[in-house]
Amino acid sequence: MPALAAMAASCGDYLSVEPTVDRLEITAPRRTLVVGDTLQLQATAYGARGAYATTNKLVIGWASSAPAVATVNASSGLVTAFALGRATIRAIARGKQDTVTVTVVASAVR
């Protein structure tokens, strides 16, 4: 049993119930949307030992600064464009956050 305890202790944040988050980073495949488009954002949380997988132990919340322009699903990060304008989308986990601004246009620029 001492060997198991030592191994668990060496894993630190990865086995803790509440992982420590040092920073959060949003990945956005694009930042310009046409009215009616959706965009799936991803957020990666980083701790002392690198990136964490998003699990039920680490919940990332999402919010939009302008829901009349673009909403974001609070748990999945799916953005839906509703009206022309700009919205800042924020991801939050354990007190850390990152933002990305999306611009909603009338039609695709060619």
HELIX and SHEET records of a PDB file:
HELIX    1   1 PRO A    2  CYS A   11  1                                  10    
HELIX    2   2 GLY A   12  TYR A   14  5                                   3    
SHEET    1   A 3 ARG A  23  THR A  27  0                                        
SHEET    2   A 3 GLN A  42  GLY A  47 -1                                        
SHEET    3   A 3 GLY A  50  TYR A  52 -1                                        
SHEET    1   B 4 THR A  32  VAL A  34  0                                        
SHEET    2   B 4 LYS A  96  VAL A 105  1                                        
SHEET    3   B 4 GLY A  85  ALA A  93 -1                                        
SHEET    4   B 4 GLY A  61  SER A  64 -1                                        
SHEET    1   C 3 THR A  38  GLN A  40  0                                        
SHEET    2   C 3 LEU A  78  ALA A  81 -1                                        
SHEET    3   C 3 ALA A  70  VAL A  72 -1                                        
END                                                                             
